[in-house]
Amino acid sequence: MTTRMAKHIPLFLKHLRPAAAALLLGLLLPAPTAAQPATDARGLPTLAPLVNQVTPAVVNISVVTRAPMEDNPLFRDPFFRRFFNLPDRPQRKEQAAGSGVIVDAARGFVLTNNHVIKDAEQIIVTLKDRRSFPAKLVGTDPGTDIAVLQIPAQNLSALRIGDSDALQVGDYVLAIGNPFGIGQTVTSGIVSALGRSGLSVEGYEDFIQTDASINPGNSGGALVDLRGELVGINTAIIGPAGGNVGIGFAVPSAMARAVMEQIVRHGEVRRGRLGIEMADVPAELQRKLRLPTLDGALIAKVEDGSPADRAGLREGDVVTVLNGRPIRSSGELRARLGLTPVGEEVELGILRNGAQQRIRTRIAPPQTASNGEPQPVAQLPGLRVVEIERGSPLFQRLRGGGLVVATVEPGSRALQAGFRPGDIIYAVNRRRVQSVAEFQGLLRSSDRGYTVSLLRGDFNLTIILR
């Protein structure tokens, strides 16, 4: 930028809206790398070089699914269904569109949202150059709403996965995807907030909030920084009818990378347990516990005999650091522990009675305590469950019975719905289940779909099926 240009910038910025002025000023500053904003041949600031660099790695995803037909009272009559040889729940084919991000060009791995490809019978990935390929589903993780696809393509462009932990509120970002199925679209904005949770998407929440426009169809698309690195996977929208009102959310790239690594290695995310229940720090306890801030996760309960108990964690401890990284909330701790592989050692920084301590422990496998042979569930093909043994520690922990998921067949409806071996099912539509017969009876009686409540490691999850 010349000195003469610089003299006129303040006067020019006065006539712009604050957000536009801030963005323009950021674009006019010298760029430390070639990937950052530049000026075109006319001397105007532009993001075009950055967009041209990253958009070939963002793909359109079209899926074919089966959905229940319109409800008809005759379909509820078992005699009518048997007489006319009708299926229990008549279905029709539906098509939907979403987005994805190529993150490994050599192996053809594509990151997207689990809800984009849920219940898909066919998945087609279309590149920016209009090439289309059938995609293989490598695995999904409903808890983080992440799925990994693989396409048999050559000469792919991939996005480098950036460090979402280094993001700050106010950083510029671009959202790239396929809104409303109209084609690839780029929008811009800033990071509005970090560590958002409580959106009830699936379970493990540590979202990046952004005001870059995100609309239906953007799900699974890329959130990139001005280095052209992937910092998030666009996943959720808050607004009337799902439309953009300046509040959108993305799964941090650190979380998406951890999920992908486990899915590629194991076909699933294998979550363990530490043996704690946690909550955000209440404001009224800050002074009592002599805490400098409300950041951190309060340990509300420690399970007897658990790894946390053996390591010396206590009720009332506040976890402020996990493996050297600050913890802002219980949701963030829950999400990070949920992606720590079984058997891996973790270091917790805690505050106890105003003093800082460090405690090391290992993530243990989920508890199991079953009785009898695994039994299939007719309403969920591919799922086999076994009843929890009465009187076992797990039975007591649940304050009643439940079912342990023994096996989930690859490619089955149960796997696509989000069930995993080791899950502990304890309710359907908020009604407790203690036996396989009760479980199947509740599933049969739910004509309009059902919610299954389960325990995975230390954490409760809800799977919604229609």
N, C-alpha and C positions, 0 to 999 in steps of 0.2 A: 504494500500500500504506500502511495506517495504522500509526502508531507502536505501537499496541496489538497489531496483528497481528504486527509485526516482533519483539516481545518473545517471542512463543511459537514462532517459527520454529525456533530452534536446538534446543529440546527436542523438537519434532516430528520434525526431521530425524534425530535420534539413533536413532529407531525404524525408519528406512528403510534399505534397501540403499544402498551408496554411489552406484551409478549412478542409482538412482531419486531419491536426495536431490539429486544434482547437477543432474539434469534439472528437478526441481521448483523448485529454487532459481533456475535460469536462467529458468524461466517466470515466476517471481514478480517478477523485476527489471523496472524500468520499460522499456517498449518504445519505442525511438526512432522506429519507423515503424509505420504501421497494419497492414502485412503481417506483422509479427512476432507472437509469441504474445500472447494477450489473456486476459481473464477473461469468463466467460459471465454470464448474468443472476443466477446463484446465487453469483457471486463466485469460482467455481472456475477454475483455469487451464485453458486449452484451446487446441488447435491447429486447432479446427474452422474459424474464419474463413480461416486460411491454406490449409487443405485445400480448402475450398469455392472458393477463388480459383484454385488451380492444377489441380485434377483435371479440369476440362472440356477441358484441353489434352492430356491423356493418353488414348490411344486403344487399343482392342483390334485386333489384326491376325490374321486367319485366312487361311491359305494352302492351296492345293491343289498338291501336288507329285507327281512320279512317282518310285517307288522300285523297285529290282530285286525280282523275285519270289524266293521261296525257291530256293536253289541245288538243281538236279537234275542228276545226272550225264548224262542224255540231252541237256540243253541244251548240254553241252560238245562234243557230237559234231556236226561241221559237216555231215555227211551227213543226220543226223536233222533239223537245222534247215532245210536246203534242201528236204528231201522234204516236210516239213509246212509249209513257208513260214513258219517262225517267226522272229521278230526275233533279233538276236544276243544281246540281254539282255532277256528278258521283264520287263515292268514292271507295277506296279499303282499306282493312285492312292492317295495318303495325304493326310490333313488334319492341320494343325498350328496352334498358336496362339502368339501372342507379343504384344508391346506396341510402342507408338510414341509419339512426342511431336510435337505440332504446334508448329512454330517460326516459321511465316510464315502468318498468317491470310489475308492478301490473295491470296497465290499458292497456298495450300493445301499447303505443303511439310511433310512429316512425316519426322522422323528415326527410324531404327530400327537394328537390327543386320543386317549382311549375312547371318548364319547364320539369321536368322528367315525371310528371303524367298528364300534360296538355292534354285535349281531350281524356283521357283514358276511354275505355269502360270496361276494366278489368285490375286489378292490383294484381300481385302476389308477395309476399315477401318471399324470401328464406333465411333461417338462415345459419350460418356457419356450424351447424350440419346437414344441408341438409333438414331440415323440411321446408315445404312450406305451406303458408296460403294465402287465398284471403284477401285482405285488403279493409277496408272501408275508404273512403275519408272523414275525419272529416271537413276539410276546407283548403282553400288556400289563399295566399296573394301575388298576382303577383307583387305588389310594392316592396317587399323584396325578391321575388323569393323563398318563403318558403311555404311548404305544410305539413300538419299533417295527418298521416294515423293511423289506429288502426287495430291490428291483434288479432284474438281470440286464443292466444297461452298461454301456461303455461311454467313455468320454464325458463323464459327469463333472459338474462343478459342486464343490462342497463348501459350506460355511465353517470357518474356524470357531470352535466353542470358546467364548470369552469367560472372564471371571466375574460372574454376577455378584459375588461377595464384595467386589470392589466398587459396585455402583453406589452413587449418592443421589439423594433427592435433588432434582434440578438438572441432572445429566440429560442431554438430548438423546432421543431414540427414534428409530423408524419402525413402524409395524408394516409387515408385508404379508399379503395373503390373497384369498380369493373370495371377497365378500359377496354374498348373495349369488355366487356362482357366475358373476359377470366377467371374471378374468382377473389376472394379477393386478393388484393395486398397492400403492405405497402411500402411507400417511406418516406424518411426523408429529412429535410432541416431546414431552419431558417425562422423566421418572417423577411421579407425583407422590409416591410413598413406597416404603419397603416393609416387608414382614407382615403383610396383611393376612388375616386368617378369619375364621368364623363365617365363611361364605357357604358352607355346607355343600361343597362340590363333591367330595368323596371322603376326605379324611386327613391327609397330610398336607397342610396348607402353610405356605410361606411366600405369598404372592408378591410380585412386583406390580404396583399400580401405576398406570400411565394414562395420560390424556390423548395419546395418539389414537386416532379413530379406529375402533375395533367393532366390527359388525358380524352378524351371522355369516359363516363361511370363512371368516378369518381364523377360526379355531384350528390349532395345529400349525399356524404360520409362524414367521420369525419376528422376534423383537431384536433389533440390532443396534449397537452403539455406533458412534461416528468413526470408529476404527474399522467398521465393517465386520465386527465379530458378533456372534450369536450370544445374547445375554438372557433370552427368555423364549418360551414357547407360548404364544397367545392362547388363552384358554377360556376366559369368562368375561361376561358383559353384565353391567348393571344398567338397566334403562327400560323404558316402556316397550313392551313386546320384544325385548332383546335388542333394541336399537341403540346406537351410540349416543351417549350424553356426556362424553368426556371422562368416563370412568370405565377403564378396562383393566384386565388382569392377565399376567403371564407367569408361568412356572419358571423360576430361576434356572439358568443354564446349569448351575452347579448341581441342582436337584435332578434335572433331566439327564445330565451326564452319568450321575451315580445310578439312576434307574436303568439307563441303557446298558451300562457295563454289566450289571447283574443279569439283565434279560438276555444279553448276548452270551454270557457265560453259562447261565443256568436255565434260561427259558422263562424265568420269573424272578421276582424280587423276594428273597428269603429274609424275612424279618424275624428278629429274635426278641428277647425280653431282658429288661434290666430289673423289673420288679418294683416300679414306682408309679404312683398317681401324682399328677402335677396340675398346677393351676397358675394363672397370672397372679402377680403380687398385689393384694388389695391395698388401696391407698391408706386405709386405717391401720395397716400393719407396718407401714414403712417406718414410722417413728419407733414403734414397739420393738421391731427387729433391728433397729439402728442401721437402716439401709440408706446408702447415698442417693439412689434413684429407685424408680419402679421397674427398671429393666431387670430381666431375669425370670426364672421359673421357680415357683415355690413348690417344694416337695410336700404334698399333702398326706401321703401315706407310703410306707415302705413295707413290702410284703415279706413276711417271715421266711428266712432261709433263701431268699433271692440273692442274685449277685450284688444288688445294691445294699442289702442287709449285711452280707459278708464283708463288703468293702467299708462299711461304717457310715453310710449315709443315714440321716435321721429326718424324721418329720420336722418341718420348720426350716430346714436348710434351703438356701436359695442358690440355684445353679446360675452362674453368671457367664461361664466360659465352657465350651466343649471343644477339646482338641485345639486349643489356642485361639478359637474364634469366639467373639462375644455372642451371648444369647440375649435377645431382647424380650422374648415372651415364651410362655409355655408352648404355644403353637410352633415356634421355631425350634425349640428343643425336641418336641415330639417329632417334627419332620426330619430333623437331622439324625436322631436316634433310629427312626424308622428306616433309614437308608444305610445304617451301619451293618455290615455283614455279621452273621453269627460267628462267634469266636474271636472277633476283633477287639483289641483293647482300646478303651477310651479313657481320656483324662478329663475329669470334671473339675472346674474351678468353682468353689462354693463360698458363700458367706454364712458363717455360723456365729451368732452372738457378736456380730460386728467385726469378726476376724476372718481373714481370707485363708482358705485351705485348698489343697489339691488332693484329689482322690482318684485312684486308678482302679478300674474294674473291667470285666469282659462281658460282652453281650452273650447271653445264654440262649440255647434253643427254646422254642415255645414249649410250654407244659403240655404233656399228654397224659391222659389217664382214662383208658377206654375199657369196655367190657363187651366181649362178643366179636363176631365176624362183621366186617364191613358190609353194608347193605346198599343196593342201588336205590336211587330216588327217581321214580318214573317221570315226575314233572320236570326234572333237571337232568337230562341225559348226560352221562359222563361223570356224574357225581356219586361217590360212595361214602357213606357216613357210618359212624359207630357211636353208640351211647357212652357217655361218661360214667365211669364207675362210681356208684353211690358211696359216699364217705371218703372219697379221695380228696387231697388238698385242692385240686381243681374244682371239684364239686362244691367244696366249702367256699372257695373264692368266688364262685358264681352265685352263692347263696341258693343253690338248687342245681338242677341238672342241665344237660345240654348235649350237643352232638359234636364230635370231632370229625372234620373232613379227612377221610383216610386217603382217598385218591381222587384225582381229577384227570380225565382222559385228555390227551392233546387234541386240540381242534374242536373240542366238544362245546355245546352250548353253555355248560357250567363254567368252563374255562373262560369263554368270552364274556360271560356275565361278571367274572371277577373272583370266583371262588378259587382258593389255593389249598393244597394239602397243609394240614396243621391248623386251619381256621377252626374256631370254636363257635358253633351256631347256638344261640340261646333264645332267639325270639323271631316270630314272623308276625308282621303287622302289630308289633308291640305286645304280642301274646307269647308268654314263655313256653318253650318246648323242652321236654325232658326225654322224649322217646322218638324213635324213627316213625312210629305210627302217628304220633301227634304232629310231627313235622309234615308228613305227607297229607294228613287230613286238613291242615291249615292251608297248604298249597292248593289242594283241590277246591277248597271253598272260596278261593280268591279269584273270582271271575275277571276282575278288572286289573289284575296285577297285584304285586305284593312287595313289601320291603323285608329283607332278611337282616337281622342284627347279629353281628358276630364280633368275636374278639380275635385280633391278630397281634401276637406278641403282647405288648403292654396296652394296646390301643383298641378302642371300639370303632367299628366301621359299619356302614349301612350299604347294602347292595339293593338297588331298585330294579325290579323286573316287571315287564309288562307283557 
